[in-house]
Amino acid sequence: MKKLIVIIGVALLAFSCTTKSYKIDGSIESATDQMVYLKTMKGNELVVDDSTMMESGKFVFKGSVSVPDLHAIDFGLKGDRIIFFLENSEILITGNAENIMASDVSGSKTHDLLLEFNLLQEELAKPLMEIQYAFQNASMDGSLTPEMEEQLRNEFMAENDKLTVSVVDFVKENGNSVVSAYITLTQLANQISFEELESIVNGFSSSIAESPFVIALNEKLELEKKTATGQDFMDFSHPDKDGNMVAFSSVTGENYVLLDFWAGWCAPCRKENPNLVRLYTAYSAKGFDIFGVSLDRDRNEWLDAIEKDGLTWTNVSDITGWENPIAKIYGVQSIPTNLLISPEGKIIAKNLRGEELAEKLAELLD
């Protein structure tokens, strides 16, 4: 009988060790009684997971998460918000109603790691800030020469490269934490090579495979593979400025075609357009074409930009901005973005602009 009790006790202990949950104890000084909401990120917006009434500045949330994730606690009356990494642990949030967003979060090792990274990044960014200040001061007092500007730019790029290397080292050293996946997605994904990104993601622990950040990174890698050099282009049809559906394949097969993602509101895009006009004029008779996909939301702004910039090649748009389905299948996350397609329908280069594009066209067509 004693042995049976011991066995049952051990089983209950094992069960209690594997049952994981969180408890959030909040204490906000000088706060009025109000509804408090626990929210999580779904897609691009925060949605309510739970809510409770805060009384005398106190509130409690209980539950469980399958993997640590970014959450927010919203305070309804003033719209204040505390953002933190929630994990299955005892979490204490303390603060003051005068500055709720400066509240202290303790008890979450995941959140502690994020704070550690923020301090590291702040330290590493100091040289970059000093270079920016030097540039601004020289610009204001008129002492900025072309030579000085080039020197400061080179110094900035060198320091930025150092920062990127340090961030890469940090995420690799902490590959078992969703914080590394979060940092990789939000800071590194568009700065490092496909090979390095793939290496980082493959190095993540299987314990964080369910993290939305890891899932998003794997989706990004799949998109990158589809649009890597050597891959076939993905065909699509879209309405032109007259409302006629135009297939991208209608302009491929004979010429080198630049698939250009842009928008009338995008200053860097508009700055590049004169270069595209110049190259189109020089090479259209030799086998070069351009197919523009606009991420505008205002039809008039799109059409006005086409006319003002003199874009005589095919331009299409469904006026849905970043919801544009073509931009999504090509993994476009910033504009301008472009892909150069060969007459054989292969992607042969990505994001060539200015002199780089001119040199590539000269190599192919002159």
C-alpha positions in Angstrom: 0.0 0.0 0.0 2.9 2.4 0.8 4.6 1.5 -2.5 1.3 2.3 -4.3 1.0 5.7 -2.6 4.6 6.5 -3.5 4.0 5.5 -7.2 0.8 7.6 -7.3 2.7 10.5 -5.7 5.5 10.3 -8.3 3.0 10.2 -11.1 1.2 13.3 -9.8 4.5 15.1 -9.4 5.5 14.2 -13.0 2.1 15.4 -14.2 2.4 18.7 -12.4 5.9 19.2 -13.9 4.6 18.8 -17.4 1.5 20.9 -16.9 2.7 24.4 -17.9 0.8 27.6 -17.6 1.4 31.3 -17.0 0.2 33.7 -14.4 0.5 37.5 -14.9 0.2 39.6 -11.7 -0.1 43.2 -12.5 0.2 46.2 -10.1 -0.1 49.7 -11.5 0.1 52.5 -9.0 -2.4 55.4 -9.1 -4.4 53.5 -11.8 -8.2 53.9 -12.1 -10.5 50.8 -12.1 -10.8 49.8 -15.8 -10.9 46.9 -18.2 -7.5 45.5 -19.1 -6.9 43.4 -22.2 -4.3 40.7 -22.9 -3.7 40.7 -26.7 -1.6 38.7 -29.1 -0.4 39.5 -32.6 -2.4 37.8 -35.4 -1.1 38.8 -38.8 -0.5 42.5 -38.7 -2.9 43.4 -35.8 -3.3 42.8 -32.1 -6.4 40.7 -31.1 -7.8 40.2 -27.7 -7.0 36.9 -26.0 -8.4 37.7 -22.6 -9.7 40.6 -20.5 -10.3 41.4 -16.8 -11.2 44.3 -14.6 -8.4 46.1 -12.9 -9.3 47.0 -9.3 -7.1 49.3 -7.1 -4.4 48.9 -9.7 -4.3 45.1 -9.6 -5.1 42.6 -12.3 -4.4 38.9 -13.0 -4.3 36.8 -16.2 -3.9 33.0 -16.2 -3.5 30.7 -19.2 -0.9 28.8 -21.2 1.0 29.3 -24.4 2.5 26.6 -26.7 5.6 28.7 -27.3 6.7 32.1 -25.9 5.3 34.9 -28.0 4.9 38.7 -28.1 1.9 39.9 -26.2 0.5 43.2 -25.1 -1.5 44.4 -22.2 -3.8 47.3 -23.2 -5.3 49.6 -20.7 -8.7 50.7 -22.2 -9.1 54.3 -20.8 -5.9 55.9 -22.0 -4.8 53.5 -24.7 -1.5 52.7 -22.8 0.2 49.5 -23.7 2.8 47.2 -22.3 4.5 44.9 -24.9 6.4 41.8 -23.6 7.3 38.2 -24.3 4.8 35.9 -22.6 5.9 32.5 -21.6 4.6 29.8 -19.2 5.9 31.2 -15.9 5.0 33.5 -13.0 5.3 37.0 -14.5 5.1 40.2 -12.4 4.3 43.6 -14.0 4.7 46.7 -11.9 4.4 50.3 -12.9 2.8 53.7 -12.5 -0.3 55.1 -14.3 1.7 58.2 -15.2 3.9 56.2 -17.5 2.5 52.7 -17.9 4.7 51.9 -21.0 7.8 52.1 -18.7 6.5 49.4 -16.5 8.9 46.7 -15.3 8.3 43.1 -16.5 10.0 40.3 -14.6 9.7 36.5 -14.5 9.9 35.9 -18.3 13.4 34.6 -19.3 12.4 35.3 -22.9 11.6 38.9 -22.2 14.8 39.2 -20.2 16.8 38.0 -23.3 15.1 40.7 -25.4 16.1 43.4 -22.9 19.6 42.0 -23.0 19.7 42.3 -26.8 18.3 45.9 -26.7 21.1 47.0 -24.4 23.7 45.3 -26.7 22.2 47.0 -29.7 22.1 50.3 -28.0 25.8 50.1 -27.3 26.7 48.9 -30.8 24.7 51.7 -32.3 26.6 54.5 -30.6 29.3 54.8 -33.3 26.6 55.0 -36.0 24.8 57.8 -34.1 28.1 59.7 -33.8 28.7 59.4 -37.6 25.2 60.7 -38.2 25.7 63.6 -35.9 29.0 64.5 -37.7 27.2 64.4 -41.0 24.3 66.6 -39.8 26.6 69.1 -38.2 28.8 69.4 -41.3 25.7 69.8 -43.5 24.4 72.6 -41.3 27.6 74.6 -41.0 28.5 74.1 -44.6 31.7 72.2 -44.0 30.6 69.0 -45.7 32.8 68.4 -48.7 32.3 65.5 -51.2 35.4 63.8 -49.8 34.1 64.1 -46.2 30.7 62.8 -47.2 32.2 59.8 -48.9 34.4 59.1 -45.8 31.5 59.4 -43.4 29.4 57.1 -45.7 32.2 54.5 -45.7 32.6 54.7 -41.9 28.9 54.3 -41.5 28.7 51.2 -43.7 31.7 49.7 -41.9 30.1 50.2 -38.4 26.8 49.0 -39.7 28.5 45.8 -40.9 30.0 45.3 -37.5 26.6 45.7 -35.9 25.1 43.2 -38.3 27.8 40.7 -37.5 27.2 41.1 -33.8 23.4 40.6 -34.2 24.0 37.5 -36.3 26.3 36.1 -33.5 23.7 36.9 -30.9 20.9 35.0 -32.7 23.1 32.0 -33.4 24.2 31.8 -29.7 20.5 31.9 -28.6 19.0 29.7 -31.3 16.8 28.0 -28.7 14.8 31.2 -28.0 12.0 32.8 -30.0 13.8 36.1 -29.4 16.4 35.1 -31.9 13.7 34.3 -34.5 12.0 37.7 -33.7 15.3 39.6 -34.2 16.1 37.6 -37.4 12.7 38.4 -38.9 12.5 42.0 -38.0 16.2 43.1 -38.4 18.3 40.6 -40.3 16.0 39.0 -42.9 16.4 41.8 -45.5 20.1 42.6 -44.7 21.9 39.2 -45.0 22.3 36.8 -47.8 19.8 34.0 -48.5 22.5 31.4 -47.6 23.2 33.0 -44.2 19.5 33.5 -43.4 18.9 29.8 -44.3 21.8 28.8 -42.0 20.4 30.8 -39.1 16.9 29.4 -39.5 18.1 25.9 -39.8 20.0 26.3 -36.6 17.0 27.2 -34.5 15.9 24.6 -31.9 13.0 22.4 -32.7 11.4 23.6 -29.5 10.5 27.0 -31.1 9.3 25.5 -34.4 5.8 26.6 -33.6 6.7 30.2 -33.1 5.0 32.6 -35.6 8.4 34.2 -36.2 10.0 30.9 -37.2 7.0 30.0 -39.4 7.2 33.5 -41.1 11.0 33.0 -41.7 10.4 29.6 -43.3 7.8 31.1 -45.5 10.2 33.9 -46.5 12.9 31.3 -47.3 10.4 29.4 -49.6 9.5 32.6 -51.4 13.2 33.5 -51.7 13.8 30.1 -53.3 11.1 30.7 -55.8 12.6 34.1 -56.8 16.3 33.1 -56.7 18.4 33.6 -59.8 18.0 30.7 -62.1 14.4 30.1 -61.3 11.5 30.5 -63.8 9.4 33.6 -63.4 5.9 33.1 -62.0 3.2 34.3 -64.5 0.2 36.5 -63.5 -2.4 38.8 -65.0 -3.3 42.2 -63.7 -5.3 45.3 -64.9 -3.5 48.0 -66.7 -4.4 51.7 -66.4 -7.4 51.2 -68.8 -8.7 48.3 -66.8 -7.6 45.6 -69.4 -6.1 42.4 -67.9 -2.5 42.0 -69.1 -0.5 38.8 -68.6 3.1 39.2 -67.6 4.0 36.4 -70.1 2.7 38.6 -72.9 5.9 40.7 -72.8 8.3 37.8 -72.1 10.0 35.3 -74.4 11.9 37.6 -76.8 13.3 40.5 -74.6 15.0 40.9 -71.3 12.2 42.2 -69.1 12.6 44.1 -65.9 9.7 43.3 -63.5 9.5 46.5 -61.5 7.6 46.8 -58.2 7.1 50.5 -57.4 4.4 53.1 -56.3 3.6 56.7 -57.0 4.0 57.6 -53.3 7.5 55.9 -53.1 10.2 58.6 -53.2 13.1 56.1 -54.0 11.0 54.7 -56.8 10.3 58.1 -58.3 14.0 58.9 -58.0 14.9 55.8 -60.0 12.3 56.3 -62.7 14.4 58.8 -64.8 17.1 56.1 -64.9 14.6 53.5 -66.1 13.3 55.9 -68.7 16.9 56.6 -69.9 17.7 52.9 -70.2 14.4 52.0 -71.7 15.0 54.6 -74.4 18.5 53.3 -75.1 17.7 49.6 -75.1 14.1 49.0 -76.0 15.0 48.6 -79.6 17.8 46.2 -78.7 15.7 43.7 -76.7 14.8 45.3 -73.3 11.4 45.9 -71.8 9.9 46.9 -68.5 6.8 45.7 -66.8 5.7 47.8 -63.8 3.5 46.6 -60.9 2.3 49.4 -58.7 1.6 49.1 -55.0 -0.5 52.3 -55.0 -3.8 52.7 -53.2 -4.8 55.9 -54.9 -5.5 55.4 -58.6 -5.1 59.0 -59.5 -1.7 59.2 -57.7 -0.6 56.1 -59.7 -1.7 57.5 -63.1 -0.3 61.0 -62.3 3.1 59.4 -61.5 3.1 57.5 -64.8 2.4 60.6 -66.7 4.8 62.9 -64.9 7.7 60.4 -65.0 7.1 59.5 -68.6 6.6 55.7 -68.1 5.7 54.5 -71.5 6.0 50.8 -70.8 3.3 48.5 -69.5 2.1 49.3 -66.0 -0.5 47.4 -64.0 -2.1 47.7 -60.5 -5.1 46.6 -58.6 -4.8 49.6 -56.3 -4.6 47.5 -53.1 -1.2 48.7 -51.9 0.7 46.1 -49.9 -2.2 43.7 -50.2 -1.2 43.3 -53.9 -1.2 39.5 -54.6 1.6 39.7 -57.2 3.9 41.4 -54.6 3.0 38.6 -52.2 3.9 35.7 -54.5 7.2 37.4 -55.3 7.9 38.1 -51.7 8.1 41.9 -52.1 8.6 43.5 -48.7 10.0 46.9 -49.7 10.0 49.0 -52.9 11.6 49.6 -55.3 12.2 45.9 -55.9 12.9 44.4 -59.3 13.8 41.2 -61.1 15.5 40.9 -64.5 14.0 38.1 -66.6 15.9 36.5 -69.5 14.2 35.7 -72.9 14.2 32.1 -71.7 12.0 33.1 -68.8 14.7 32.7 -66.1 15.4 35.2 -63.3 18.9 36.3 -63.9 19.3 39.3 -61.4 17.5 41.0 -58.6 17.3 44.6 -57.4 19.6 46.2 -60.0 19.4 50.0 -60.0 21.3 53.0 -61.3 24.7 52.2 -62.8 24.4 48.5 -61.8 21.4 48.1 -64.1 23.0 50.1 -66.9 26.2 47.9 -66.7 24.1 44.7 -66.8 22.1 45.8 -69.8 25.3 46.9 -71.6 26.8 43.5 -70.9 23.7 41.7 -72.3 22.7 43.9 -75.2 25.6 46.1 -76.4 
